[in-house]
């Protein structure tokens, strides 16, 4: 996994700071994965990193090129989670591998 991700905007950084250390570390790995996949797929284009419902969220700048992805912690289990309306096989597969590392 490449580590040349863009700097985290201040409001999003504050949201990451609210997570427990282990949760934050896992979610930051997921963040890096999101940017890596966006770089590798020319159809995705640039991403905007914003807050949605107080959680880090990633939105494609080009219309109709993807769904918003939010990074959160599941309240029931305190486990980090990737939340997206559209379930994409590559993301599920790579997120599972990320959780195993």
Secondary structure, DSSP 4 states (H G I P E B T S, - for coil): ----PPPPPHHHHHHHHTS-HHHHHHHHHHHHHHHHHHHH-TTT--EEEEEETTEEEEEESSTTS---EEEEE-TTT--EEEEESS--HHHHHHHHHHHH-
